[in-house]
Amino acid sequence: MTRTHTPLSTLALTIALGTAFATLPAAAAEASAKEKCYGVALKGKNDCAAGPGTSCAGTSKTDHQSDAWKFVPKGTCEKLASKTSPSGFGQLAEFKAGKKS
């Protein structure tokens, strides 16, 4: 019994690893076409950690939180509205929230 299961297990492992490695270049290409945009995520909709007291995705406590970011297509961040940023638009780096003048 061991002899028939070993080749099948090896084949299954080979297929699984091949599939995993085949998706890595696609994921890297997709990630390089995006950028982190601060101040545009809605409450609970950020893509990862949003400052102290948060762990990862979905933990922002307010809309347009200055230390919460969302992945957006490259080149679009600074065109997206943000109610908390000094410019009124998304930022490529974390910023200190303040009222716009």
Secondary structure, DSSP 8 states (H G I E B T S, - for coil): -HHHHHHHHHHHHHHHHHHHHHHHHHHHHHHHTEEEEET---TT--SS--STT--STT---STT-TT-EEEEETT-GGGSB-SSSTTSB-BSS--------
